[in-house]
Amino acid sequence: MPYQEDFMIKTAWLLLVFLAILSWSTTSMLYKAGVHKDNEEHVCLKYSVCIGTVFLVISILYLIIRNESFSIWESAVRYWPMTVFGLIYAVVNTISFNGYVYNEVMVESPIEGLGSGTSTVLLIIVYLALGRADSAAELLTPLRITGILVIMICIILLSTVRNKEHRSNSQNNIPSWLGRGLGTLIFPVLFSVADALETIVTGICLDTTYGYAMPEGDSIIIVGMEYAAFAFGCWIYIFLKERKMYNPFTKRSSPRILGAITDNVGIVFYSYAMAINSISTDPLIAVYPVFAMIGGRIIMKEKVGTAQFIFLLGIVAGSVMVIAGTIT
């Protein structure tokens, strides 16, 4: 009987991980599908309007079904790191949507998946600053160092190859400054840093020993309401600039709305999987960009050069090594 129960738990965990991977891979493709070839104005702001709408619905539903009382003002002040992060996340997330404008899903997803590796580096800095670690040496395991080096080298090589192709291909409508440095990779890298920051802020706020012991639902409500308010500001700005109201519930915008939904559904699956087995979940989730790359090639009909493909796989491998070095 215990063996059967253990088998059922492991099966449920594996199913949840698979559903999270599927949800986030689908999200990447839907967000890319929401970019149209007519150089739509304020496209990134329109993405945020769609996401803010979904966040608002989720926050309201959570307020309705929860049993605990909630004061937006009191919680926003008490858990101020989450409040500050909510605004930063909304701004950075909006800017980073440029990545889906300029990059293929096959490129965007692996770079965005860097959040797990980036969070490790930032966590090391935070732990050292708070005095919870004596030196970086005790935190930087050999496998983790190797993974970080692999990621950095692959990103530099990938950006070099892509920038060279962009400069030689006059059909690419890309601003000249994006042909230098990291190029269009700057947007998914920016998102990965924000994603890493989310891991740190969430840990600080939810940690019952060192943090604020924040109820999990409060973070959903605070960030959701903030993003909704930011999205409303974006909606007003679009109206003032284009002299017409942007409707997120049209066929043209449906991939953006659906992408926001699958993104949040993936978070739910991920949370339940972490509750069952937090040690093994992240290394498996880290391979979701591979599924997005497969979807980008088969469903979106995207093509990248052999060198780019190798560097992208190197980034995924490096992310897995960083996570594996963190939990071993």
Backbone torsions as a table, in degrees:
resi	resn	phi	psi	omega
1	MET	NA	-47.6	176.8
2	PRO	-59.8	-37.9	179.3
3	TYR	-62.9	-43.6	-180.0
4	GLN	-65.2	-39.3	179.1
5	GLU	-65.9	-41.6	178.5
6	ASP	-64.2	-39.1	178.2
7	PHE	-63.3	-41.0	179.9
8	MET	-65.8	-39.7	180.0
9	ILE	-65.6	-44.9	179.8
10	LYS	-65.2	-37.4	178.3
11	THR	-65.8	-43.1	178.6
12	ALA	-62.5	-42.0	179.5
13	TRP	-62.7	-46.8	-179.5
14	LEU	-62.0	-39.2	178.5
15	LEU	-64.7	-41.8	179.2
16	LEU	-63.8	-41.9	178.0
17	VAL	-62.6	-45.1	179.3
18	PHE	-61.4	-41.4	-179.8
19	LEU	-66.7	-36.3	177.0
20	ALA	-65.5	-44.6	178.3
21	ILE	-60.7	-45.0	-179.9
22	LEU	-63.3	-42.6	-178.9
23	SER	-63.2	-46.7	-176.5
24	TRP	-73.9	-30.6	174.4
25	SER	-66.8	-41.7	177.5
26	THR	-63.9	-38.3	178.4
27	THR	-57.7	-46.0	-179.8
28	SER	-59.0	-43.7	-178.5
29	MET	-70.3	-37.0	179.2
30	LEU	-67.2	-42.1	178.8
31	TYR	-62.5	-38.8	177.9
32	LYS	-67.7	-38.5	179.5
33	ALA	-65.4	-22.2	179.2
34	GLY	-77.6	-6.4	176.8
35	VAL	-93.3	124.4	-178.3
36	HIS	-106.2	161.9	-171.2
37	LYS	-86.2	7.8	-176.8
38	ASP	-98.9	20.1	179.3
39	ASN	51.3	53.8	-178.8
40	GLU	-57.9	135.3	-179.9
41	GLU	-74.0	147.1	175.1
42	HIS	52.4	37.4	-175.0
43	VAL	-62.9	-38.0	-178.7
44	CYS	-66.9	-37.9	177.1
45	LEU	-65.7	-36.0	179.6
46	LYS	-68.5	-34.8	173.3
47	TYR	-59.7	-45.2	-177.7
48	SER	-67.1	-32.4	175.5
49	VAL	-61.5	-44.1	179.4
50	CYS	-64.3	-45.9	-178.3
51	ILE	-67.0	-41.9	178.6
52	GLY	-61.5	-35.1	177.7
53	THR	-63.5	-44.8	178.7
54	VAL	-65.2	-43.0	177.9
55	PHE	-59.1	-41.1	-179.2
56	LEU	-62.7	-45.2	179.4
57	VAL	-61.4	-44.1	-179.8
58	ILE	-63.8	-42.5	-179.8
59	SER	-63.1	-43.5	-179.8
60	ILE	-65.5	-44.0	178.7
61	LEU	-61.1	-40.3	-179.8
62	TYR	-66.8	-37.9	177.5
63	LEU	-63.8	-34.0	-178.1
64	ILE	-73.0	-42.8	-172.4
65	ILE	-87.2	-17.0	-176.9
66	ARG	-76.0	150.0	-178.1
67	ASN	-91.4	-21.4	-176.3
68	GLU	-84.5	151.8	175.8
69	SER	-74.1	154.8	-177.6
70	PHE	-146.3	130.3	175.1
71	SER	-118.3	115.7	-177.5
72	ILE	-57.7	-45.7	-177.1
73	TRP	-65.1	-46.7	-177.9
74	GLU	-63.8	-45.7	-178.8
75	SER	-68.0	-36.9	-179.3
76	ALA	-64.7	-33.8	179.3
77	VAL	-80.5	-46.1	-176.9
78	ARG	-62.5	-41.2	-178.6
79	TYR	-108.5	54.0	-173.4
80	TRP	-58.4	-32.7	177.5
81	PRO	-59.4	-38.5	179.3
82	MET	-69.3	-35.8	178.4
83	THR	-64.4	-46.3	178.9
84	VAL	-63.5	-43.8	-178.9
85	PHE	-63.1	-38.1	-178.3
86	GLY	-55.9	-41.4	179.3
87	LEU	-71.0	-43.6	178.9
88	ILE	-60.4	-43.6	-179.0
89	TYR	-60.9	-42.8	-179.0
90	ALA	-62.4	-43.6	-178.5
91	VAL	-67.7	-50.2	-177.6
92	VAL	-64.4	-41.4	-179.7
93	ASN	-61.2	-39.5	179.0
94	THR	-63.5	-46.5	179.3
95	ILE	-62.7	-40.7	-174.3
96	SER	-68.8	-15.1	177.9
97	PHE	-65.9	-13.9	172.3
98	ASN	-59.4	-25.1	178.8
99	GLY	-60.0	-37.3	178.8
100	TYR	-75.2	-19.4	176.3
101	VAL	-74.9	-41.9	-172.7
102	TYR	-100.7	-20.1	-174.1
103	ASN	-114.2	156.6	171.5
104	GLU	-77.7	158.7	174.3
105	VAL	-57.9	-37.2	-177.9
106	MET	-63.1	-22.9	178.6
107	VAL	-99.2	-42.2	-174.3
108	GLU	-62.7	-48.7	-173.8
109	SER	-62.0	-47.5	179.1
110	PRO	-60.0	-38.2	-179.5
111	ILE	-70.1	-41.5	177.7
112	GLU	-61.9	-31.2	179.4
113	GLY	-69.0	-1.9	178.6
114	LEU	-68.6	-11.8	-176.1
115	GLY	-51.4	-38.6	-178.3
116	SER	-64.9	-40.8	178.8
117	GLY	-73.4	-41.1	180.0
118	THR	-62.9	-39.7	-178.8
119	SER	-62.3	-32.5	178.4
120	THR	-63.4	-46.2	179.1
121	VAL	-61.7	-45.7	-179.7
122	LEU	-66.2	-37.0	178.0
123	LEU	-63.1	-38.4	177.8
124	ILE	-60.3	-45.6	179.1
125	ILE	-61.7	-43.4	-179.7
126	VAL	-64.8	-45.1	-179.6
127	TYR	-62.6	-39.3	178.1
128	LEU	-66.9	-40.9	-179.3
129	ALA	-66.4	-35.1	-179.3
130	LEU	-85.5	-4.2	179.6
131	GLY	76.8	16.3	-179.9
132	ARG	-87.5	-3.3	174.3
133	ALA	-141.2	140.3	-177.1
134	ASP	-78.7	-34.6	-178.9
135	SER	-154.2	160.3	179.3
136	ALA	-67.6	-24.7	-176.3
137	ALA	-61.1	-36.5	-178.1
138	GLU	-75.5	-12.3	179.8
139	LEU	-102.8	-28.1	-178.1
140	LEU	-91.1	91.1	177.4
141	THR	-72.6	157.8	-179.9
142	PRO	-55.5	-42.2	-179.5
143	LEU	-65.9	-38.3	179.9
144	ARG	-67.0	-43.0	178.6
145	ILE	-61.7	-44.2	179.3
146	THR	-59.8	-45.7	179.8
147	GLY	-60.6	-44.2	179.7
148	ILE	-63.4	-42.2	178.9
149	LEU	-64.6	-41.8	178.7
150	VAL	-60.9	-44.2	-179.8
151	ILE	-61.6	-48.6	-177.1
152	MET	-62.4	-44.5	-179.2
153	ILE	-64.5	-44.0	-178.0
154	CYS	-66.4	-37.5	178.6
155	ILE	-66.0	-43.7	179.5
156	ILE	-62.3	-45.9	-179.8
157	LEU	-66.2	-40.8	179.7
158	LEU	-63.8	-44.8	179.9
159	SER	-64.6	-36.1	178.7
160	THR	-63.3	-45.9	-179.5
161	VAL	-65.4	-46.0	-177.9
162	ARG	-65.3	-43.0	-179.0
163	ASN	-62.7	-38.2	178.4
164	LYS	-64.5	-41.0	179.3
165	GLU	-67.2	-40.9	179.8
166	HIS	-62.4	-39.5	-178.7
167	ARG	-70.3	-32.0	-178.1
168	SER	-85.4	-11.5	-178.2
169	ASN	-110.7	102.3	-175.6
170	SER	-69.3	-13.7	-179.2
171	GLN	-76.8	-14.9	179.3
172	ASN	-77.4	114.9	-179.6
173	ASN	-85.1	73.5	-175.3
174	ILE	-122.6	130.3	178.0
175	PRO	-55.0	147.7	-174.5
176	SER	-59.8	-34.6	-177.4
177	TRP	-68.3	-19.8	177.8
178	LEU	-81.9	-2.2	176.4
179	GLY	-94.3	9.6	-179.8
180	ARG	-125.0	162.5	177.6
181	GLY	60.1	-130.6	178.0
182	LEU	-77.0	-13.8	179.8
183	GLY	63.5	-139.3	-177.9
184	THR	-69.8	-11.9	178.5
185	LEU	-70.6	-12.9	-178.5
186	ILE	-61.1	-31.0	-176.9
187	PHE	-72.3	-49.6	175.0
188	PRO	-66.2	-31.3	176.2
189	VAL	-64.2	-41.6	177.9
190	LEU	-60.7	-42.6	178.1
191	PHE	-63.5	-41.1	-178.0
192	SER	-64.3	-34.7	177.1
193	VAL	-66.9	-42.4	177.7
194	ALA	-63.4	-39.1	178.6
195	ASP	-64.9	-38.7	177.3
196	ALA	-66.8	-40.6	177.7
197	LEU	-62.0	-35.6	177.5
198	GLU	-61.5	-41.6	178.9
199	THR	-59.7	-42.9	-177.9
200	ILE	-68.7	-48.5	-178.3
201	VAL	-63.1	-42.6	178.6
202	THR	-61.1	-42.5	178.4
203	GLY	-62.5	-43.5	-179.8
204	ILE	-63.6	-42.1	-175.9
205	CYS	-76.2	-37.5	-175.0
206	LEU	-89.6	-21.1	-178.2
207	ASP	-59.8	121.5	-178.1
208	THR	-81.0	-14.9	-178.7
209	THR	-94.2	-51.1	-175.5
210	TYR	-107.3	-13.5	-173.9
211	GLY	-105.4	-148.4	-173.4
212	TYR	-98.3	-0.6	-178.0
213	ALA	51.2	46.1	-177.7
214	MET	-74.2	131.7	175.2
215	PRO	-59.8	137.8	-174.4
216	GLU	-58.4	-39.0	-178.1
217	GLY	-64.1	-30.3	-178.9
218	ASP	-63.8	-36.4	179.7
219	SER	-65.2	-39.7	178.5
220	ILE	-62.1	-43.1	-177.4
221	ILE	-70.6	-46.0	-177.1
222	ILE	-62.6	-53.4	-179.1
223	VAL	-63.8	-39.5	179.9
224	GLY	-62.8	-45.3	179.6
225	MET	-66.4	-40.2	178.8
226	GLU	-63.2	-45.8	-179.3
227	TYR	-64.4	-38.1	178.9
228	ALA	-63.3	-41.2	178.5
229	ALA	-65.5	-41.8	178.1
230	PHE	-63.6	-41.8	179.7
231	ALA	-63.6	-36.1	177.9
232	PHE	-64.7	-39.4	175.5
233	GLY	-61.8	-40.5	177.0
234	CYS	-63.0	-41.1	-179.3
235	TRP	-62.4	-42.7	177.6
236	ILE	-63.0	-44.1	-179.9
237	TYR	-61.0	-44.2	179.0
238	ILE	-60.8	-42.3	179.7
239	PHE	-62.4	-42.9	-179.5
240	LEU	-67.2	-35.5	-177.6
241	LYS	-81.1	-42.4	-174.9
242	GLU	-96.2	-9.3	179.3
243	ARG	61.0	27.8	173.0
244	LYS	-155.0	149.9	-176.4
245	MET	-77.8	134.4	177.2
246	TYR	-85.1	125.1	179.5
247	ASN	-104.5	110.3	-178.7
248	PRO	-73.7	-10.4	-175.9
249	PHE	-101.1	49.1	175.6
250	THR	-114.7	166.6	179.0
251	LYS	-61.0	-36.1	-179.1
252	ARG	-64.1	-36.1	-177.4
253	SER	-95.8	-4.0	-175.2
254	SER	-57.6	-37.5	177.8
255	PRO	-61.4	-32.1	-179.5
256	ARG	-70.3	-44.1	177.5
257	ILE	-64.2	-46.7	-179.6
258	LEU	-63.9	-37.1	177.7
259	GLY	-63.5	-41.0	177.7
260	ALA	-63.7	-36.7	179.2
261	ILE	-68.5	-49.0	-179.2
262	THR	-64.9	-31.6	176.8
263	ASP	-61.3	-47.1	-179.5
264	ASN	-71.7	-33.7	175.4
265	VAL	-63.2	-40.4	177.2
266	GLY	-60.8	-37.8	178.2
267	ILE	-62.5	-39.1	178.8
268	VAL	-63.5	-48.7	179.2
269	PHE	-60.6	-42.0	-179.6
270	TYR	-62.4	-43.1	-178.4
271	SER	-62.5	-43.7	179.3
272	TYR	-68.3	-36.8	177.3
273	ALA	-64.4	-41.6	178.0
274	MET	-62.8	-35.4	179.9
275	ALA	-65.4	-30.7	-179.8
276	ILE	-83.5	-45.8	-176.9
277	ASN	-150.7	89.6	-175.7
278	SER	-73.1	-24.7	-176.3
279	ILE	-71.9	-41.3	-173.4
280	SER	-96.0	-9.4	-174.5
281	THR	-70.1	-51.5	-175.0
282	ASP	-59.1	-44.0	178.5
283	PRO	-59.1	-35.3	178.2
284	LEU	-74.7	-41.2	179.4
285	ILE	-62.0	-30.2	-177.6
286	ALA	-63.8	-15.1	179.7
287	VAL	-92.0	3.3	-178.5
288	TYR	-59.3	-32.5	176.7
289	PRO	-59.1	-28.6	178.0
290	VAL	-62.7	-42.0	178.9
291	PHE	-67.2	-37.3	176.9
292	ALA	-65.3	-38.4	178.5
293	MET	-64.8	-40.9	177.7
294	ILE	-63.6	-44.3	178.4
295	GLY	-63.5	-39.9	178.5
296	GLY	-62.3	-37.8	-179.5
297	ARG	-74.5	-45.8	-173.9
298	ILE	-83.1	-47.1	-174.5
299	ILE	-86.5	-45.9	-177.3
300	MET	-86.5	-6.7	178.9
301	LYS	59.7	36.9	-179.8
302	GLU	-84.4	155.1	177.5
303	LYS	-136.8	134.0	171.6
304	VAL	-130.1	155.9	-178.6
305	GLY	-66.8	163.0	-178.7
306	THR	-59.2	-43.6	-179.4
307	ALA	-62.5	-44.4	178.7
308	GLN	-60.8	-42.9	-178.4
309	PHE	-61.7	-41.5	179.5
310	ILE	-64.5	-43.3	179.8
311	PHE	-66.2	-35.8	178.2
312	LEU	-64.7	-43.4	176.9
313	LEU	-64.1	-34.7	177.2
314	GLY	-63.7	-38.4	178.0
315	ILE	-64.2	-43.3	177.9
316	VAL	-63.0	-44.6	179.8
317	ALA	-61.8	-41.8	178.6
318	GLY	-62.9	-39.9	178.4
319	SER	-62.8	-42.1	178.8
320	VAL	-63.7	-40.1	179.9
321	MET	-65.1	-39.1	178.8
322	VAL	-62.6	-45.1	-179.6
323	ILE	-67.1	-43.8	178.5
324	ALA	-61.5	-37.6	178.2
325	GLY	-70.3	-20.1	179.7
326	THR	-80.7	-34.7	-174.4
327	ILE	-97.9	-6.4	179.9
328	THR	-92.8	NA	NA
